[in-house]
Amino acid sequence: MHALMQGVPIFAGLDSQGLDLLLQRVQEMTAAAGDLVIREGELGNRFFLIGSGSVRVCKKFDQTEEVELARLGTRDFFGEMCILETLPRSATVHAVVPSTLFSLPSAAFYHLYKSRPEQYCILLLNIARDLSRRLRHLDEAFAARH
């Protein structure tokens, strides 16, 4: 699990103590193809890292106006906004194929903040960079359609 997390961009730069603090609270789960992992509009406080498999991230899931925002695979993650805010989920995520997911509650990140604030700052900077990258990708996709 340590090696998996080290290969994830938002954990880049965290030392082994920072990673260990998070790993103490990680939970493993499996999702069959078609299983919903999170649903748009629901409250949620867990971050997810994909250990294996693939998921789709969609707005208006299973409706005629459904929009696929992304397909994510091994070492990708979702639910990172719960680290920053306590608003309802912004999209639905469902497994495309059988998948192994690792999740962390938002409280794990708060514990990192209280215990190792310098490590938490690195994590937040990495999240900001990734959110910026994802927003840029969506902007380009939107501009290509209009």
N, C-alpha and C positions, 0 to 999 in steps of 0.2 A: 504494500500500500504506500509505503514511503516513496518508493521509486515512481509509482504512478503519479503521486501528487507533485513530485519534483519536475515531472514533465509537463505540468499544466501551467500555462503562462501566468495566471494570477497568483500562483504560489512561488514564482521565480524570485529568488533573492531571500526567501525566508530561510532562516537557519534551522538546524535539526531540532532545537528546543521549541521553536515556534511551530514547526510542523507537528512535533510530538503533542503539543497542547491541543491541536485540532484533532489529531488522530485518536486521542483518548475518548472523543465523543462521536466518532464516525459510526454509522450503521450501514450495513450491507442489505440490499434488497434485490429481488429479481422481478422482472416484468416480462410477461409473455407478449408475443406480437399482438398488437391491438389494445393492450392495457393502457388506461389513462394513468399518468403519473401525477400530473397536476392539472387542474381545470381553471380556465380563465374566470375571474371574478371571485373565486374562493379565497379565503384567508389562508395564508401559508407562511411558515417561518423556517423552511428548510432549503438549503442549498444542495444541489445534486451534481455529482461527478460521474461520468459514464466510464465504467471499467471495461465493458465490452458491449457490443450491440449498436443499435442506432435508434434515434427518436426523431419525431417531427415536432416542430414548434409552430402552432397555428393560432390565428385569430379567427373568431367565429367558427370554431370547430364543428364539423358535421352539419353546417348550414350551407345554403346555396351561395352565400357570399364568403365562404371560407377562403382564407389567405394563408398560404404556407410561408412562414417567415424564415425558417431554416431547417436543415437536416443536420443533426449532430451525431458524432460517433465517438469512438474510444478517445479518452482524454479531453473531450469537450465537456462543458458544464452548462448548467442553467439554474435559475432561481437565485442568482447572485444579487438581485435587487432587494431580496429580503434582508440582506446584510445592511443595506443602506436605509430602508424604509419599511413601514409596516402596513402598506396598502395591499388591497386584494391583488391576486395574481393577474398579470397583464396578458397572459396567453395560456393556451392549453398545450400540454406536452404529452404525447403518447408514443409508446414503443412501436417501431416498425418491424423489428425482429426481436426474438428473445434477447433481453438485455440485463446486464448486471450493473446496478447503480449503487453508489455510495453517497450517503447524505449526511449533512451536518446541520444541526439546529442553529438558528441565529445566535442563541446564547453561547455557542462555542466561540463565535467571533468576538462577542462581548468579553468573554473570559480572556481571549488573546489580548484585547484592548487593555483590560485591567492588569494583566500579568506582564505583558511584553509590548508596551505601546509603540516602540520603534518598529517591531515586526508588524503590528497592525497598520502602521502608516505605509509600510511597503506594500502590504496587501491592498489597501485602499487605492494607492497610486496605480497598482496593476489592474485593479477593477476599472478604474477610470479610463485607463488606456484601452482596455478591452471593450468597454461600452462605447467609447469613441470609434473604435474600429468597426463595431457592429452597426452603429448609427451611420457611419460613412457608407458601408455596404448597402444598407437599406435606402439611403439617399440616392445612391447610384442606380439601384434597381427601380426606384420610383421615377427618377429622371428619364430612364430609358423607356418607360411606359408612357410618358407624357410629352 
